[in-house]
Amino acid sequence: MMMPSAVFIVGCGYVGLQVAQRLRAQAVAVQALARNAASQVWLAQAGITPISGDLDQPDSLPRLALRGHTLAYFAPPPATGVQDTRLGAFLEKLEADALPERVLLISTTGVYGDCQGAWIDETHPLNPQTDRAKRRVDAECRLRAWAEAHRVATVILRVPGIYGPGRLPVVRLQQALPVLDAASSPYSNRIHVEDLVRACLAALSQDDDGEIYNVSDGHPSTMTDYFNQVADALGLPRPPVIDAHQMATALSEEMRSYLAESKRLDNRKMREALGIRPLYPDLASGLAQCVRAAAPVTR
């Protein structure tokens, strides 16, 4: 396994930027799609070559020759519909005679739908139950069909909730928004951003084709437990509790959609085949790192 010499990133946000920074530290040439002038500036300041283009405006996307590159696609699908038209538009802009050698796609474990709390691995049937998850299934199918037609290797990471420094529900806790009572709260899964970045780097350096990995810390709990543990770690009051009958009026539609699904992710393939054993295998260790990262440096 060897890190690619050049990587093109689409979706250089919270996760993508950290991946880019690790790649740059290993002397990998990194380019990234930049939606606007401000993005171009801060990408350039980070040592990343910006390429102007907006996924929501296909005519703005340049023709791209990515021979010798690995493509890392982190951008989410559009906010509505059941198709990932963004990914479709981007793939159409790749020069057929200069395609990337490999594509990494970040997907979501929401593609499995509600599994009623069962432990599941990557062989579990897809059963998306929200438009958000259906868009992700569409993205996976689009990429695999395109890659098969053009003989490009792919790897897909299915990712649950991401947390880390700067990515905690602080505002929600400060607003004292309610959570479902522990007995009614379904299982949910998560991954610390550091471990997700490590998984991305490992996937970029693999030479296999068509593999799919669940990326999680391996210790699912509940959404209620997550909010409570974050509150405790940050010294904030725990959120108020409601029962299932109060959900319809007290919680947002998006939150209700998350609470309608329950699954526990088996991360054995990630650990054994991808070689990633989480540095933060549970919330306690991951939140402790978040607190340390936010603490002021004293001498």
C-alpha positions as CSV (number, residue, x, y, z in Angstrom):
1,M,0.0,0.0,0.0
2,M,1.3,3.4,-1.0
3,M,-0.1,6.9,-0.7
4,P,-1.0,8.4,-4.0
5,S,1.2,11.2,-5.4
6,A,-1.7,13.5,-6.2
7,V,-5.2,13.8,-4.8
8,F,-8.2,15.8,-6.0
9,I,-10.7,16.6,-3.3
10,V,-14.4,17.5,-3.8
11,G,-15.9,18.8,-0.6
12,C,-13.0,20.2,1.4
13,G,-15.0,20.9,4.6
14,Y,-14.6,19.7,8.1
15,V,-13.3,16.3,7.2
16,G,-11.9,17.0,3.7
17,L,-9.7,19.8,4.9
18,Q,-8.2,17.6,7.6
19,V,-7.5,14.9,5.1
20,A,-5.9,17.4,2.8
21,Q,-3.6,18.7,5.5
22,R,-2.5,15.2,6.3
23,L,-1.8,14.5,2.7
24,R,0.2,17.8,2.3
25,A,2.3,16.7,5.3
26,Q,3.2,13.6,3.4
27,A,4.2,15.7,0.3
28,V,1.1,14.7,-1.7
29,A,0.0,17.3,-4.2
30,V,-3.5,18.3,-3.4
31,Q,-6.1,20.1,-5.5
32,A,-9.6,20.9,-4.4
33,L,-12.8,22.2,-5.9
34,A,-13.5,25.7,-4.7
35,R,-17.1,27.1,-4.9
36,N,-16.2,30.8,-4.5
37,A,-13.4,33.3,-4.2
38,A,-13.3,33.0,-0.4
39,S,-12.8,29.2,-0.7
40,Q,-10.1,29.7,-3.2
41,V,-8.2,32.0,-0.8
42,W,-8.2,29.8,2.3
43,L,-7.5,26.6,0.3
44,A,-4.4,28.4,-1.2
45,Q,-3.4,29.5,2.2
46,A,-3.5,25.9,3.3
47,G,-1.2,24.8,0.5
48,I,-4.0,23.3,-1.5
49,T,-4.4,24.2,-5.2
50,P,-8.0,25.6,-5.7
51,I,-9.9,24.7,-8.9
52,S,-13.0,26.9,-9.4
53,G,-16.3,25.2,-9.8
54,D,-19.8,24.9,-8.2
55,L,-21.5,21.5,-8.0
56,D,-24.9,23.2,-8.1
57,Q,-24.0,25.0,-11.3
58,P,-22.7,22.3,-13.7
59,D,-21.8,24.9,-16.4
60,S,-19.2,26.4,-13.9
61,L,-17.4,23.0,-13.6
62,P,-14.2,22.8,-15.6
63,R,-13.2,19.8,-17.7
64,L,-10.8,17.9,-15.5
65,A,-7.9,15.7,-16.5
66,L,-7.1,13.6,-13.5
67,R,-4.8,10.9,-14.8
68,G,-2.4,10.0,-12.1
69,H,-4.7,11.3,-9.4
70,T,-6.9,9.7,-6.8
71,L,-10.3,11.4,-6.5
72,A,-11.7,11.9,-2.9
73,Y,-15.3,12.8,-3.1
74,F,-16.6,14.2,0.2
75,A,-19.3,16.5,-1.0
76,P,-22.9,15.8,0.2
77,P,-25.8,15.3,-2.3
78,P,-28.3,18.2,-2.9
79,A,-30.6,19.0,0.0
80,T,-33.7,17.8,-1.8
81,G,-34.8,15.0,-4.1
82,V,-33.7,11.3,-4.2
83,Q,-30.8,11.6,-6.6
84,D,-27.2,12.9,-6.2
85,T,-27.2,15.2,-9.2
86,R,-24.0,16.9,-7.9
87,L,-22.0,13.8,-8.2
88,G,-23.5,13.1,-11.6
89,A,-22.6,16.5,-12.9
90,F,-19.0,16.2,-11.6
91,L,-18.4,12.8,-13.2
92,E,-19.5,14.1,-16.5
93,K,-16.8,16.7,-16.4
94,L,-13.9,14.2,-16.1
95,E,-11.9,13.8,-19.3
96,A,-12.5,10.2,-20.6
97,D,-8.9,9.8,-21.7
98,A,-7.5,11.2,-18.4
99,L,-9.5,9.6,-15.6
100,P,-8.4,9.2,-12.0
101,E,-6.9,5.9,-11.0
102,R,-9.1,5.5,-7.9
103,V,-12.2,7.2,-6.4
104,L,-13.0,7.4,-2.6
105,L,-16.6,8.2,-1.9
106,I,-17.9,9.1,1.6
107,S,-21.4,7.7,2.1
108,T,-23.6,7.3,5.1
109,T,-24.8,4.4,7.3
110,G,-28.2,5.8,6.8
111,V,-28.4,3.7,3.6
112,Y,-29.2,0.6,5.8
113,G,-32.4,2.2,7.1
114,D,-33.9,0.9,10.3
115,C,-32.4,-2.3,11.5
116,Q,-34.3,-2.5,14.8
117,G,-31.1,-2.4,16.8
118,A,-29.4,-5.3,15.2
119,W,-25.7,-5.6,14.7
120,I,-25.0,-5.2,10.9
121,D,-22.0,-5.4,8.6
122,E,-21.4,-4.3,5.1
123,T,-23.3,-7.2,3.6
124,H,-26.6,-5.9,5.1
125,P,-29.2,-5.1,2.5
126,L,-29.7,-1.4,1.7
127,N,-33.1,-0.1,2.8
128,P,-33.0,3.8,2.7
129,Q,-36.1,5.2,4.4
130,T,-35.5,9.0,4.0
131,D,-34.9,11.1,0.9
132,R,-31.5,12.0,2.5
133,A,-30.5,8.3,2.6
134,K,-31.9,7.6,-0.9
135,R,-29.7,10.3,-2.3
136,R,-26.7,8.6,-0.7
137,V,-27.7,5.2,-2.3
138,D,-28.1,7.0,-5.6
139,A,-24.5,8.4,-5.2
140,E,-23.1,4.9,-4.5
141,C,-24.9,3.4,-7.5
142,R,-23.9,6.2,-9.8
143,L,-20.3,5.9,-8.9
144,R,-20.2,2.2,-9.1
145,A,-21.9,2.2,-12.5
146,W,-19.6,4.9,-13.8
147,A,-16.5,3.2,-12.4
148,E,-17.4,-0.1,-13.9
149,A,-18.0,1.4,-17.3
150,H,-14.6,3.3,-17.2
151,R,-12.6,0.6,-15.3
152,V,-11.8,2.9,-12.4
153,A,-11.2,1.5,-8.9
154,T,-13.5,2.6,-6.1
155,V,-13.8,2.4,-2.4
156,I,-16.8,3.6,-0.3
157,L,-16.8,4.5,3.4
158,R,-20.2,4.4,5.1
159,V,-20.0,6.9,7.9
160,P,-22.4,7.5,10.9
161,G,-22.4,10.7,13.0
162,I,-19.1,12.6,13.1
163,Y,-17.9,14.4,16.2
164,G,-14.7,16.1,17.2
165,P,-13.2,19.4,18.2
166,G,-15.5,22.1,16.8
167,R,-18.1,19.6,15.9
168,L,-20.1,19.2,19.1
169,P,-23.8,20.1,19.7
170,V,-22.9,23.0,22.0
171,V,-25.6,25.4,20.7
172,R,-28.3,22.7,21.0
173,L,-27.3,22.1,24.6
174,Q,-27.2,25.8,25.4
175,Q,-30.7,26.1,24.0
176,A,-31.9,23.3,26.3
177,L,-33.5,21.4,23.4
178,P,-35.0,18.2,24.6
179,V,-34.0,14.6,24.0
180,L,-35.9,11.4,24.0
181,D,-36.0,9.4,27.2
182,A,-33.3,6.8,27.4
183,A,-35.6,3.8,27.4
184,S,-37.2,4.9,24.1
185,S,-34.0,6.2,22.4
186,P,-32.8,3.9,19.6
187,Y,-29.2,2.8,19.0
188,S,-27.0,5.3,17.1
189,N,-23.3,5.1,16.0
190,R,-20.6,7.6,15.6
191,I,-16.9,8.2,14.8
192,H,-14.4,10.7,16.0
193,V,-13.1,12.9,13.2
194,E,-9.5,11.8,13.8
195,D,-10.4,8.2,13.2
196,L,-12.4,9.0,10.2
197,V,-9.5,10.9,8.7
198,R,-7.2,7.9,9.4
199,A,-9.7,5.7,7.6
200,C,-9.8,8.0,4.6
201,L,-6.0,8.0,4.3
202,A,-6.0,4.2,4.6
203,A,-8.6,4.0,1.9
204,L,-6.7,6.3,-0.4
205,S,-3.6,4.1,-0.1
206,Q,-5.4,0.8,-0.8
207,D,-5.0,-0.8,-4.2
208,D,-8.2,-3.0,-4.0
209,D,-11.4,-2.3,-5.9
210,G,-15.0,-2.1,-5.0
211,E,-14.6,-2.4,-1.3
212,I,-17.1,-0.9,1.2
213,Y,-16.3,-0.2,4.8
214,N,-18.5,0.8,7.8
215,V,-16.5,3.4,9.7
216,S,-17.5,3.6,13.3
217,D,-15.9,3.5,16.8
218,G,-17.6,0.1,17.4
219,H,-19.4,1.2,20.6
220,P,-22.9,2.4,19.7
221,S,-25.0,3.9,22.3
222,T,-28.1,6.2,21.9
223,M,-28.6,9.8,20.8
224,T,-29.7,10.6,24.4
225,D,-26.5,9.1,25.8
226,Y,-24.5,11.2,23.3
227,F,-26.1,14.5,24.3
228,N,-25.8,13.7,28.0
229,Q,-22.1,12.7,27.7
230,V,-21.3,15.9,25.7
231,A,-23.1,18.0,28.3
232,D,-21.1,16.4,31.1
233,A,-17.8,16.7,29.3
234,L,-18.4,20.4,28.6
235,G,-19.8,21.2,32.0
236,L,-23.2,22.1,30.6
237,P,-26.7,21.1,32.0
238,R,-28.0,17.9,30.6
239,P,-30.9,18.4,28.2
240,P,-34.5,18.0,29.3
241,V,-36.2,14.7,28.6
242,I,-39.4,14.0,26.7
243,D,-41.2,10.7,26.0
244,A,-42.1,9.2,22.6
245,H,-45.6,10.8,22.7
246,Q,-44.1,14.3,22.8
247,M,-41.7,13.8,19.9
248,A,-44.0,15.1,17.2
249,T,-44.2,18.6,18.6
250,A,-41.0,18.9,20.6
251,L,-38.4,17.6,18.0
252,S,-37.5,18.7,14.5
253,E,-38.4,16.6,11.5
254,E,-34.8,15.9,10.9
255,M,-34.2,14.7,14.5
256,R,-37.3,12.5,14.4
257,S,-35.9,10.9,11.2
258,Y,-32.7,10.0,13.0
259,L,-34.6,8.6,15.9
260,A,-36.8,6.4,13.6
261,E,-33.7,4.2,12.8
262,S,-31.8,1.9,15.2
263,K,-28.7,-0.1,14.3
264,R,-25.4,-1.1,15.7
265,L,-22.5,-1.1,13.3
266,D,-20.0,-3.9,13.1
267,N,-16.6,-2.3,12.3
268,R,-14.6,-5.5,12.1
269,K,-13.9,-5.1,8.4
270,M,-12.6,-1.6,9.0
271,R,-10.3,-2.9,11.7
272,E,-9.1,-6.0,10.0
273,A,-9.1,-5.2,6.3
274,L,-8.5,-1.5,6.3
275,G,-6.2,-1.7,9.3
276,I,-7.9,1.1,11.3
277,R,-8.3,0.5,15.0
278,P,-10.0,3.5,16.5
279,L,-7.8,5.8,18.7
280,Y,-11.1,6.8,20.3
281,P,-13.2,3.7,20.6
282,D,-15.9,5.2,22.7
283,L,-17.4,8.6,23.6
284,A,-15.6,9.0,26.9
285,S,-12.1,8.9,25.2
286,G,-13.2,10.9,22.2
287,L,-14.8,13.7,24.2
288,A,-11.8,13.9,26.5
289,Q,-9.7,14.6,23.4
290,C,-12.2,17.3,22.4
291,V,-11.9,19.0,25.8
292,R,-8.1,18.8,25.7
293,A,-8.1,20.3,22.2
294,A,-10.2,23.2,23.3
295,A,-8.3,23.9,26.5
296,P,-6.1,27.0,26.5
297,V,-2.3,26.4,26.4
298,T,-0.6,27.5,29.6
299,R,3.0,27.8,30.4
